[in-house]
Amino acid sequence: MAEAFVKTFKRDYVRMNPIPDASTALQPIDQWMEDYNSEHPHSRLGYRSPRQYIASLKAAECPV
């Protein structure tokens, strides 16, 4: 699972942005992680973000 995350993260975030050095690479990571968890669609989650998926589970668990 970790390997899939790293592959996706590198493909969709790191390679899409110019990163000349390590300090430049560290700056946007928090923003990328936020996007990955709240906006980025995941095929295994029905093309929803992790937060959207978790929200759908909570809504389904409590019918009241």
KETORFI-637768 format. One record per atom (N, C-alpha, C): residue number from 1; atom name; x, y, z. Coordinates in steps of 0.05 Angstrom, whole numbers, plus 5000, padded with zeros to 4 digits. Layout:
N
{num:NUM atomo:CA x:X y:Y z:Z}
...
***
This chain:
64
{num:1 atomo:N x:5017 y:4976 z:5000}
{num:1 atomo:CA x:5000 y:5000 z:5000}
{num:1 atomo:C x:5018 y:5025 z:5000}
{num:2 atomo:N x:5039 y:5025 z:5015}
{num:2 atomo:CA x:5057 y:5048 z:5016}
{num:2 atomo:C x:5070 y:5053 z:4989}
{num:3 atomo:N x:5077 y:5031 z:4975}
{num:3 atomo:CA x:5090 y:5034 z:4949}
{num:3 atomo:C x:5071 y:5047 z:4929}
{num:4 atomo:N x:5045 y:5040 z:4931}
{num:4 atomo:CA x:5025 y:5052 z:4913}
{num:4 atomo:C x:5022 y:5082 z:4919}
{num:5 atomo:N x:5022 y:5089 z:4945}
{num:5 atomo:CA x:5020 y:5117 z:4952}
{num:5 atomo:C x:5044 y:5133 z:4942}
{num:6 atomo:N x:5068 y:5123 z:4945}
{num:6 atomo:CA x:5092 y:5137 z:4936}
{num:6 atomo:C x:5092 y:5140 z:4906}
{num:7 atomo:N x:5084 y:5119 z:4892}
{num:7 atomo:CA x:5083 y:5120 z:4863}
{num:7 atomo:C x:5063 y:5141 z:4853}
{num:8 atomo:N x:5039 y:5141 z:4865}
{num:8 atomo:CA x:5019 y:5161 z:4858}
{num:8 atomo:C x:5028 y:5189 z:4865}
{num:9 atomo:N x:5039 y:5192 z:4889}
{num:9 atomo:CA x:5047 y:5219 z:4898}
{num:9 atomo:C x:5069 y:5230 z:4879}
{num:10 atomo:N x:5088 y:5213 z:4872}
{num:10 atomo:CA x:5110 y:5222 z:4854}
{num:10 atomo:C x:5099 y:5229 z:4827}
{num:11 atomo:N x:5081 y:5212 z:4816}
{num:11 atomo:CA x:5069 y:5217 z:4790}
{num:11 atomo:C x:5052 y:5242 z:4788}
{num:12 atomo:N x:5035 y:5246 z:4808}
{num:12 atomo:CA x:5015 y:5267 z:4807}
{num:12 atomo:C x:5023 y:5293 z:4819}
{num:13 atomo:N x:5044 y:5293 z:4835}
{num:13 atomo:CA x:5052 y:5318 z:4848}
{num:13 atomo:C x:5081 y:5325 z:4843}
{num:14 atomo:N x:5099 y:5308 z:4849}
{num:14 atomo:CA x:5128 y:5314 z:4847}
{num:14 atomo:C x:5136 y:5319 z:4818}
{num:15 atomo:N x:5129 y:5301 z:4800}
{num:15 atomo:CA x:5137 y:5305 z:4772}
{num:15 atomo:C x:5124 y:5328 z:4758}
{num:16 atomo:N x:5101 y:5337 z:4769}
{num:16 atomo:CA x:5086 y:5359 z:4756}
{num:16 atomo:C x:5096 y:5386 z:4764}
{num:17 atomo:N x:5115 y:5387 z:4783}
{num:17 atomo:CA x:5125 y:5412 z:4794}
{num:17 atomo:C x:5155 y:5414 z:4793}
{num:18 atomo:N x:5166 y:5436 z:4785}
{num:18 atomo:CA x:5195 y:5438 z:4784}
{num:18 atomo:C x:5207 y:5438 z:4813}
{num:19 atomo:N x:5226 y:5420 z:4817}
{num:19 atomo:CA x:5239 y:5417 z:4843}
{num:19 atomo:C x:5269 y:5417 z:4840}
{num:20 atomo:N x:5282 y:5440 z:4841}
{num:20 atomo:CA x:5311 y:5442 z:4836}
{num:20 atomo:C x:5328 y:5431 z:4859}
{num:21 atomo:N x:5317 y:5431 z:4884}
{num:21 atomo:CA x:5333 y:5422 z:4907}
{num:21 atomo:C x:5314 y:5412 z:4929}
{num:22 atomo:N x:5326 y:5401 z:4950}
{num:22 atomo:CA x:5311 y:5389 z:4972}
{num:22 atomo:C x:5294 y:5409 z:4987}
{num:23 atomo:N x:5305 y:5432 z:4993}
{num:23 atomo:CA x:5290 y:5452 z:5008}
{num:23 atomo:C x:5265 y:5462 z:4992}
{num:24 atomo:N x:5268 y:5464 z:4966}
{num:24 atomo:CA x:5245 y:5471 z:4949}
{num:24 atomo:C x:5224 y:5449 z:4950}
{num:25 atomo:N x:5233 y:5424 z:4951}
{num:25 atomo:CA x:5215 y:5401 z:4951}
{num:25 atomo:C x:5199 y:5400 z:4977}
{num:26 atomo:N x:5210 y:5408 z:4999}
{num:26 atomo:CA x:5197 y:5406 z:5025}
{num:26 atomo:C x:5174 y:5427 z:5028}
{num:27 atomo:N x:5176 y:5449 z:5014}
{num:27 atomo:CA x:5157 y:5471 z:5018}
{num:27 atomo:C x:5128 y:5463 z:5012}
{num:28 atomo:N x:5122 y:5451 z:4989}
{num:28 atomo:CA x:5094 y:5446 z:4982}
{num:28 atomo:C x:5083 y:5419 z:4992}
{num:29 atomo:N x:5098 y:5404 z:5007}
{num:29 atomo:CA x:5088 y:5377 z:5014}
{num:29 atomo:C x:5063 y:5378 z:5030}
{num:30 atomo:N x:5060 y:5396 z:5050}
{num:30 atomo:CA x:5036 y:5398 z:5066}
{num:30 atomo:C x:5011 y:5404 z:5048}
{num:31 atomo:N x:5015 y:5422 z:5029}
{num:31 atomo:CA x:4993 y:5429 z:5011}
{num:31 atomo:C x:4986 y:5405 z:4993}
{num:32 atomo:N x:5007 y:5391 z:4983}
{num:32 atomo:CA x:5002 y:5367 z:4966}
{num:32 atomo:C x:4987 y:5345 z:4982}
{num:33 atomo:N x:4995 y:5341 z:5007}
{num:33 atomo:CA x:4982 y:5321 z:5024}
{num:33 atomo:C x:4953 y:5328 z:5029}
{num:34 atomo:N x:4948 y:5353 z:5033}
{num:34 atomo:CA x:4920 y:5362 z:5037}
{num:34 atomo:C x:4904 y:5357 z:5012}
{num:35 atomo:N x:4914 y:5364 z:4989}
{num:35 atomo:CA x:4901 y:5359 z:4964}
{num:35 atomo:C x:4896 y:5329 z:4960}
{num:36 atomo:N x:4917 y:5313 z:4965}
{num:36 atomo:CA x:4915 y:5284 z:4962}
{num:36 atomo:C x:4892 y:5272 z:4978}
{num:37 atomo:N x:4889 y:5282 z:5003}
{num:37 atomo:CA x:4869 y:5271 z:5021}
{num:37 atomo:C x:4841 y:5283 z:5018}
{num:38 atomo:N x:4839 y:5307 z:5006}
{num:38 atomo:CA x:4813 y:5320 z:5005}
{num:38 atomo:C x:4802 y:5323 z:4977}
{num:39 atomo:N x:4819 y:5324 z:4957}
{num:39 atomo:CA x:4810 y:5329 z:4929}
{num:39 atomo:C x:4816 y:5307 z:4909}
{num:40 atomo:N x:4839 y:5295 z:4912}
{num:40 atomo:CA x:4849 y:5276 z:4892}
{num:40 atomo:C x:4832 y:5251 z:4891}
{num:41 atomo:N x:4820 y:5243 z:4868}
{num:41 atomo:CA x:4804 y:5219 z:4866}
{num:41 atomo:C x:4821 y:5194 z:4867}
{num:42 atomo:N x:4811 y:5174 z:4881}
{num:42 atomo:CA x:4825 y:5148 z:4883}
{num:42 atomo:C x:4807 y:5126 z:4871}
{num:43 atomo:N x:4818 y:5111 z:4853}
{num:43 atomo:CA x:4801 y:5091 z:4840}
{num:43 atomo:C x:4791 y:5070 z:4859}
{num:44 atomo:N x:4806 y:5062 z:4879}
{num:44 atomo:CA x:4797 y:5041 z:4898}
{num:44 atomo:C x:4776 y:5052 z:4917}
{num:45 atomo:N x:4772 y:5078 z:4918}
{num:45 atomo:CA x:4751 y:5090 z:4935}
{num:45 atomo:C x:4728 y:5100 z:4918}
{num:46 atomo:N x:4725 y:5089 z:4895}
{num:46 atomo:CA x:4703 y:5097 z:4877}
{num:46 atomo:C x:4707 y:5125 z:4866}
{num:47 atomo:N x:4732 y:5132 z:4861}
{num:47 atomo:CA x:4739 y:5158 z:4850}
{num:47 atomo:C x:4731 y:5181 z:4868}
{num:48 atomo:N x:4733 y:5175 z:4894}
{num:48 atomo:CA x:4728 y:5196 z:4914}
{num:48 atomo:C x:4755 y:5201 z:4929}
{num:49 atomo:N x:4757 y:5223 z:4941}
{num:49 atomo:CA x:4781 y:5228 z:4958}
{num:49 atomo:C x:4778 y:5212 z:4984}
{num:50 atomo:N x:4799 y:5208 z:4999}
{num:50 atomo:CA x:4797 y:5193 z:5024}
{num:50 atomo:C x:4777 y:5207 z:5043}
{num:51 atomo:N x:4777 y:5233 z:5045}
{num:51 atomo:CA x:4758 y:5247 z:5062}
{num:51 atomo:C x:4729 y:5244 z:5053}
{num:52 atomo:N x:4724 y:5244 z:5027}
{num:52 atomo:CA x:4697 y:5240 z:5017}
{num:52 atomo:C x:4688 y:5211 z:5023}
{num:53 atomo:N x:4706 y:5192 z:5020}
{num:53 atomo:CA x:4700 y:5164 z:5025}
{num:53 atomo:C x:4693 y:5160 z:5054}
{num:54 atomo:N x:4709 y:5171 z:5073}
{num:54 atomo:CA x:4704 y:5168 z:5101}
{num:54 atomo:C x:4677 y:5181 z:5109}
{num:55 atomo:N x:4672 y:5205 z:5097}
{num:55 atomo:CA x:4647 y:5218 z:5103}
{num:55 atomo:C x:4623 y:5201 z:5093}
{num:56 atomo:N x:4626 y:5188 z:5071}
{num:56 atomo:CA x:4604 y:5171 z:5061}
{num:56 atomo:C x:4599 y:5147 z:5079}
{num:57 atomo:N x:4621 y:5136 z:5091}
{num:57 atomo:CA x:4618 y:5114 z:5110}
{num:57 atomo:C x:4604 y:5122 z:5135}
{num:58 atomo:N x:4611 y:5145 z:5146}
{num:58 atomo:CA x:4598 y:5155 z:5170}
{num:58 atomo:C x:4569 y:5160 z:5166}
{num:59 atomo:N x:4562 y:5171 z:5143}
{num:59 atomo:CA x:4534 y:5176 z:5137}
{num:59 atomo:C x:4518 y:5150 z:5134}
{num:60 atomo:N x:4531 y:5130 z:5123}
{num:60 atomo:CA x:4517 y:5104 z:5118}
{num:60 atomo:C x:4514 y:5089 z:5145}
{num:61 atomo:N x:4533 y:5092 z:5163}
{num:61 atomo:CA x:4532 y:5077 z:5189}
{num:61 atomo:C x:4510 y:5087 z:5207}
{num:62 atomo:N x:4503 y:5112 z:5206}
{num:62 atomo:CA x:4484 y:5123 z:5224}
{num:62 atomo:C x:4459 y:5132 z:5208}
{num:63 atomo:N x:4438 y:5115 z:5207}
{num:63 atomo:CA x:4415 y:5121 z:5191}
{num:63 atomo:C x:4396 y:5142 z:5204}
{num:64 atomo:N x:4402 y:5150 z:5229}
{num:64 atomo:CA x:4384 y:5168 z:5243}
{num:64 atomo:C x:4391 y:5197 z:5237}
***
